Amino acid sequence: MTLNPIDEFRAELRAWLNENCPEEMRDGLMSEEGICWGGKDWVFTSEAQKIWLGRCASKGYTVPTWPVEYGGAGLSREQEKVFGEEMALVNARSPLESFGIWMLGPALLHFGSHEQKLQYLPPVARGEVRWCQGYSEPGAGSDLANVQTHGADQGDHWLVNGQKIWTSYADKADWIFALVRTDRDAPKHKGISFLLMNMDDAGVETRPIKMISGISPFCETFFTDVKVPKEQIVGTENRGWDVAKYLLTHEREMISGGGAGLSGGGRALGAVINDTMDEMGATLRADAMRCEVDTLAIGLTLERYKDQSEAGQGAGDASAMLKYMGTELNKQRHELMMTAGGSDALEWDGPLGNRAGDWLRTKANSIEGGTSEVMLSIVSRRVLGLPG
């Protein structure tokens, strides 16, 4: 019997995964210690992690839907669904996680020139360059368009001065994409440009911000007379807000993916339920199963919006709804895992690993990518059409 194209792709992919995914990478682990972030200074946690990244990158499977010429596999939306299903079937770890994949990549594919795509995207796909995001400032968080980091026009480059805050993993990143005010006289949404900057350039400094969890994914980033060549602007000068808004929808969808269990959290909760079902009280069991059902529901919702995006209808303001729901569901999942773990879950390096640290980390979900309050405001005004 002749297989149809999608079934043929599934069969080929399944065979490739069975042959190429190392056994050590088949645990679905997506906690901090299991993630491969890539970058020029990345140290692989194991030989298997290195092999898995290399094999996937050679097939374009780190960014399966990106065009082949930019490092992807050129998969269709239907093939992407199959890819996710087959990866889950073997419980494979994601070969690479990256702000370059989640946020910068979609923005460059939409707004970047062909030359910029060729220069910046393949190294991201291969895990060779790690990016961070320079959006928020001490006086520009929820009111993001109020950024004051300034780029002075010097003819062939901008001279950038200012400060960013909450720049996740800036101390480990190779490059940063940042919102910079390049016209101080224009209305605040109109005078911003979207610039790409090398973190090794003179004048760039980062300082980690220690969190309650004991780790420091967030940083302050300072720019002092940093020279940024004119060709490192994405989109049109002073129209960076268009790029910023587009990127934010992808960031919020990415964060909502954590709520959908797409980052491995759903599988983790399922394992906890199986391991502790007998010890769980009826209320906790019911809460855990409700969380599992909600996980499936938001996952299907995300798939629907991806299908709409493929048809030319992006999530738009609905990304705020997805981000809020994903945030709340991720926090709920980790609350349940803490409760199910009992006193063992309070240990930082006990038999359950750093479950307490992961739980504390979820509190930042309510802030990053737009606070929950701002997300609810967007949903009420722009999705539901409620009066101000």
C-alpha positions as CSV (number, residue, x, y, z in Angstrom):
1,M,0.0,0.0,0.0
2,T,1.3,3.4,-0.9
3,L,1.5,5.9,2.0
4,N,0.1,9.4,1.6
5,P,2.8,12.1,1.9
6,I,2.2,12.9,5.6
7,D,2.2,9.3,6.6
8,E,5.4,8.8,4.7
9,F,6.9,11.7,6.5
10,R,5.8,10.3,9.8
11,A,7.4,6.9,9.0
12,E,10.7,8.4,7.9
13,L,10.8,10.7,10.9
14,R,10.0,7.9,13.4
15,A,12.8,5.8,11.9
16,W,15.2,8.7,12.1
17,L,14.3,9.4,15.7
18,N,14.7,5.8,16.7
19,E,18.1,5.6,15.1
20,N,19.5,9.1,16.1
21,C,18.0,10.1,19.5
22,P,20.4,9.0,22.2
23,E,18.8,7.0,25.0
24,E,20.0,9.6,27.5
25,M,17.9,12.2,25.7
26,R,14.7,10.2,25.9
27,D,13.7,11.3,29.4
28,G,11.7,14.4,28.4
29,L,13.7,16.5,30.9
30,M,13.1,20.2,30.5
31,S,14.2,21.5,33.9
32,E,17.1,24.0,33.9
33,E,19.7,21.3,34.2
34,G,18.3,19.5,31.1
35,I,18.1,22.4,28.7
36,C,20.6,23.0,26.0
37,W,20.8,26.8,25.4
38,G,23.7,26.8,23.0
39,G,26.0,29.7,22.4
40,K,29.8,30.1,21.8
41,D,30.5,29.5,25.5
42,W,28.0,26.7,26.1
43,V,29.3,23.7,28.0
44,F,27.4,20.5,27.2
45,T,26.1,18.6,30.2
46,S,26.9,15.3,28.5
47,E,28.2,13.9,25.2
48,A,24.7,12.7,24.4
49,Q,23.4,16.3,24.6
50,K,26.1,17.4,22.2
51,I,25.4,14.5,19.8
52,W,21.6,15.2,19.9
53,L,22.0,18.9,19.1
54,G,24.4,18.1,16.2
55,R,22.2,15.5,14.6
56,C,19.1,17.7,14.9
57,A,20.8,20.8,13.6
58,S,22.1,18.9,10.6
59,K,18.5,18.0,9.7
60,G,17.1,21.5,10.5
61,Y,15.1,19.9,13.4
62,T,16.1,22.6,15.9
63,V,13.9,25.0,13.9
64,P,11.7,22.6,11.9
65,T,9.5,25.2,10.2
66,W,12.2,27.7,9.2
67,P,13.2,27.7,5.6
68,V,16.1,25.3,4.7
69,E,18.3,28.2,3.5
70,Y,18.1,29.7,7.0
71,G,18.9,26.6,8.9
72,G,15.5,24.9,9.2
73,A,13.9,21.8,7.8
74,G,11.2,23.7,5.9
75,L,8.4,21.7,7.4
76,S,4.8,22.5,6.7
77,R,2.3,23.2,9.5
78,E,1.0,19.6,9.1
79,Q,4.5,18.2,9.3
80,E,5.2,20.3,12.3
81,K,2.4,18.7,14.2
82,V,3.7,15.2,13.3
83,F,7.2,16.3,14.4
84,G,5.8,17.2,17.8
85,E,3.9,14.0,18.1
86,E,6.8,11.8,17.2
87,M,9.2,13.7,19.5
88,A,6.7,13.2,22.3
89,L,6.3,9.5,21.4
90,V,10.0,8.8,22.2
91,N,9.9,11.3,25.1
92,A,12.8,13.2,23.4
93,R,14.3,16.3,25.0
94,S,14.2,19.5,22.9
95,P,17.6,19.6,21.2
96,L,17.9,23.4,21.7
97,E,16.1,26.2,23.5
98,S,16.8,29.7,22.5
99,F,15.4,33.3,22.6
100,G,16.9,33.4,19.1
101,I,14.4,30.6,18.1
102,W,11.4,31.8,20.1
103,M,11.5,35.5,19.5
104,L,14.3,36.9,17.3
105,G,13.8,34.3,14.6
106,P,10.2,35.0,13.9
107,A,10.9,38.8,13.9
108,L,13.8,38.4,11.5
109,L,11.9,36.1,9.2
110,H,9.1,38.7,9.0
111,F,11.0,42.0,9.0
112,G,14.7,41.2,8.3
113,S,16.4,41.5,4.9
114,H,17.6,38.3,3.1
115,E,21.2,39.2,4.0
116,Q,20.3,39.5,7.7
117,K,18.5,36.2,7.7
118,L,21.5,34.5,6.1
119,Q,23.8,36.1,8.6
120,Y,22.0,35.6,11.9
121,L,19.5,32.7,11.6
122,P,21.7,29.7,10.7
123,P,24.1,30.2,13.7
124,V,21.0,30.3,15.9
125,A,19.7,27.0,14.4
126,R,23.0,25.3,14.9
127,G,23.2,26.5,18.6
128,E,26.3,28.6,17.9
129,V,25.0,32.0,19.0
130,R,22.9,32.7,22.1
131,W,20.6,35.8,22.1
132,C,19.0,37.8,24.9
133,Q,16.3,40.5,24.9
134,G,16.8,44.2,25.7
135,Y,13.3,45.5,26.2
136,S,12.5,46.6,29.8
137,E,14.1,49.5,31.5
138,P,13.8,50.8,35.1
139,G,11.3,53.4,33.8
140,A,9.8,51.3,31.0
141,G,8.3,48.0,32.0
142,S,4.6,47.8,31.5
143,D,4.8,51.1,29.6
144,L,7.4,49.6,27.3
145,A,7.2,52.3,24.6
146,N,8.7,54.7,27.2
147,V,12.2,53.3,26.6
148,Q,15.0,55.9,27.0
149,T,18.1,54.0,25.9
150,H,19.2,56.3,23.2
151,G,21.0,55.8,19.9
152,A,22.7,59.0,18.5
153,D,23.1,59.0,14.8
154,Q,26.8,59.1,13.8
155,G,26.4,58.6,10.1
156,D,27.4,55.0,9.5
157,H,26.5,53.9,13.1
158,W,24.6,54.7,16.2
159,L,26.2,55.5,19.5
160,V,24.0,53.8,22.1
161,N,23.8,54.8,25.8
162,G,21.3,53.6,28.4
163,Q,20.2,50.7,30.6
164,K,18.0,47.6,30.3
165,I,16.7,45.5,33.2
166,W,15.4,41.9,33.5
167,T,17.5,40.9,30.5
168,S,17.3,37.2,31.0
169,Y,20.6,35.4,30.7
170,A,22.4,38.5,29.4
171,D,25.5,37.4,31.2
172,K,25.6,34.3,29.1
173,A,24.4,35.7,25.8
174,D,26.5,36.5,22.7
175,W,24.1,39.0,21.2
176,I,21.2,41.1,22.3
177,F,18.2,42.5,20.3
178,A,17.1,45.8,21.9
179,L,14.7,48.6,21.6
180,V,16.6,51.9,21.3
181,R,15.2,55.4,21.0
182,T,16.7,56.9,17.8
183,D,14.4,60.0,17.6
184,R,13.7,61.8,20.8
185,D,11.4,64.3,19.2
186,A,9.0,61.8,17.8
187,P,5.9,60.4,19.7
188,K,7.2,57.6,21.9
189,H,5.8,54.8,19.8
190,K,7.3,56.3,16.6
191,G,10.9,57.1,17.6
192,I,12.1,53.6,18.5
193,S,14.4,51.3,16.4
194,F,15.1,47.6,16.8
195,L,18.8,47.1,16.9
196,L,21.1,44.0,17.1
197,M,24.2,44.3,19.3
198,N,27.2,42.2,20.1
199,M,27.6,41.6,23.8
200,D,31.4,41.6,23.4
201,D,31.4,45.2,22.0
202,A,33.1,47.8,24.1
203,G,30.7,49.6,26.4
204,V,28.4,46.7,27.1
205,E,28.2,45.5,30.7
206,T,25.9,43.0,32.5
207,R,25.2,42.5,36.2
208,P,23.1,39.5,37.4
209,I,20.1,40.1,39.7
210,K,19.9,37.4,42.3
211,M,16.4,36.0,42.8
212,I,14.6,34.4,45.7
213,S,15.2,31.0,44.1
214,G,19.0,31.6,44.6
215,I,19.8,31.7,40.9
216,S,20.3,34.7,38.6
217,P,18.7,34.4,35.2
218,F,17.8,38.1,35.2
219,C,20.4,40.8,34.7
220,E,20.9,44.6,34.4
221,T,22.6,45.6,31.1
222,F,24.3,48.9,30.6
223,F,25.4,50.5,27.3
224,T,28.1,53.2,27.4
225,D,29.0,54.7,24.0
226,V,28.4,51.4,22.2
227,K,28.9,51.6,18.4
228,V,26.1,49.8,16.5
229,P,26.6,49.7,12.7
230,K,23.6,50.9,10.7
231,E,23.2,47.5,9.0
232,Q,22.3,46.0,12.4
233,I,18.8,47.6,12.4
234,V,15.9,45.3,11.8
235,G,13.0,46.8,9.8
236,T,12.7,50.6,9.3
237,E,14.5,53.3,11.4
238,N,12.2,54.7,14.0
239,R,9.6,52.0,13.3
240,G,11.0,49.4,15.7
241,W,7.7,49.3,17.7
242,D,6.2,47.4,14.8
243,V,8.9,44.7,15.2
244,A,8.6,44.9,19.0
245,K,4.8,44.2,19.0
246,Y,5.2,41.3,16.5
247,L,8.0,39.8,18.6
248,L,5.9,40.1,21.8
249,T,3.1,38.0,20.4
250,H,5.7,35.2,19.9
251,E,7.2,35.7,23.3
252,R,3.7,35.4,24.9
253,E,2.9,32.3,22.9
254,M,6.2,30.8,24.0
255,I,5.5,31.5,27.7
256,S,2.0,30.1,27.2
257,G,3.6,26.9,25.8
258,G,5.0,26.3,29.3
259,G,1.4,26.3,30.6
260,A,0.5,23.8,27.9
261,G,3.2,21.5,29.2
262,L,5.1,21.9,25.9
263,S,8.3,22.5,27.9
264,G,8.1,19.2,29.6
265,G,6.2,20.4,32.7
266,G,3.0,18.4,31.8
267,R,5.0,15.2,31.6
268,A,6.6,16.0,34.9
269,L,3.3,16.4,36.7
270,G,2.0,13.2,35.1
271,A,5.0,11.3,36.5
272,V,4.3,12.8,40.0
273,I,0.7,11.8,39.8
274,N,1.7,8.2,38.9
275,D,4.3,8.0,41.6
276,T,2.3,9.4,44.5
277,M,-1.3,8.5,43.5
278,D,-1.8,6.2,46.6
279,E,-0.5,8.9,49.0
280,M,-2.6,11.7,47.5
281,G,-5.8,12.8,49.2
282,A,-8.9,13.0,47.1
283,T,-8.8,16.8,46.8
284,L,-5.2,16.8,45.6
285,R,-5.9,14.0,43.1
286,A,-8.8,16.0,41.7
287,D,-6.8,19.2,41.4
288,A,-4.0,17.3,39.6
289,M,-6.3,15.7,37.1
290,R,-8.0,19.1,36.5
291,C,-4.6,20.6,35.8
292,E,-4.0,17.8,33.3
293,V,-7.2,18.5,31.5
294,D,-6.5,22.2,31.4
295,T,-3.1,21.4,30.0
296,L,-4.6,19.5,27.2
297,A,-7.1,22.3,26.6
298,I,-4.6,25.1,26.3
299,G,-2.4,22.8,24.1
300,L,-5.3,22.4,21.7
301,T,-6.0,26.2,21.8
302,L,-2.3,26.9,20.9
303,E,-2.6,24.5,18.0
304,R,-5.7,26.3,16.8
305,Y,-4.0,29.6,16.8
306,K,-1.0,28.2,15.0
307,D,-3.3,26.9,12.3
308,Q,-4.9,30.4,12.1
309,S,-1.4,31.9,11.8
310,E,-0.6,29.5,9.0
311,A,-3.7,30.8,7.3
312,G,-2.6,34.4,7.7
313,Q,-4.4,35.1,10.9
314,G,-2.0,35.7,13.7
315,A,-2.9,35.4,17.3
316,G,-2.6,39.2,17.7
317,D,-4.1,40.5,21.0
318,A,-5.3,37.0,21.8
319,S,-1.6,36.2,22.6
320,A,-2.3,38.1,25.9
321,M,-5.0,35.6,26.8
322,L,-2.7,32.6,25.9
323,K,0.2,34.1,28.0
324,Y,-2.0,34.7,31.0
325,M,-3.6,31.3,31.0
326,G,-0.2,29.6,30.4
327,T,1.3,31.6,33.3
328,E,-1.4,30.6,35.7
329,L,-1.4,27.0,34.7
330,N,2.3,26.7,35.0
331,K,2.2,28.2,38.5
332,Q,-0.6,25.8,39.4
333,R,1.3,22.8,38.1
334,H,4.3,23.6,40.2
335,E,2.2,24.3,43.3
336,L,0.7,20.8,42.9
337,M,4.2,19.2,42.4
338,M,5.3,20.9,45.6
339,T,2.3,19.7,47.5
340,A,2.6,16.2,46.2
341,G,6.3,16.2,47.2
342,G,5.6,17.0,50.9
343,S,8.6,18.0,53.0
344,D,11.1,16.5,50.4
345,A,10.0,19.1,47.9
346,L,11.3,21.9,50.2
347,E,14.9,20.7,49.8
348,W,17.0,22.5,47.2
349,D,19.1,19.4,46.4
350,G,17.1,16.6,47.8
351,P,15.7,13.4,46.2
352,L,13.3,15.5,44.2
353,G,16.0,17.8,42.8
354,N,15.4,21.5,42.8
355,R,11.6,21.4,42.8
356,A,11.5,24.3,45.2
357,G,13.6,26.5,42.9
358,D,11.5,25.6,39.9
359,W,8.4,26.5,41.9
360,L,9.8,29.9,42.9
361,R,10.9,30.5,39.3
362,T,7.3,30.3,38.1
363,K,6.4,33.5,40.0
364,A,8.4,35.4,37.4
365,N,6.0,34.1,34.7
366,S,3.5,36.7,36.0
367,I,5.9,39.5,35.1
368,E,8.0,38.5,32.1
369,G,6.5,39.1,28.7
370,G,4.0,41.5,30.2
371,T,2.5,41.4,33.7
372,S,-0.7,39.4,34.3
373,E,-2.5,42.7,35.0
374,V,-1.5,44.1,31.6
375,M,-2.5,40.9,29.9
376,L,-5.9,41.0,31.5
377,S,-6.3,44.7,30.5
378,I,-5.4,43.8,26.9
379,V,-7.9,40.9,26.9
380,S,-10.7,43.1,28.4
381,R,-10.2,46.0,26.0
382,R,-9.0,44.5,22.7
383,V,-10.4,41.0,22.8
384,L,-13.6,41.3,24.6
385,G,-14.3,45.0,23.7
386,L,-15.2,46.0,27.2
387,P,-15.2,49.8,28.0
388,G,-12.1,51.4,29.5
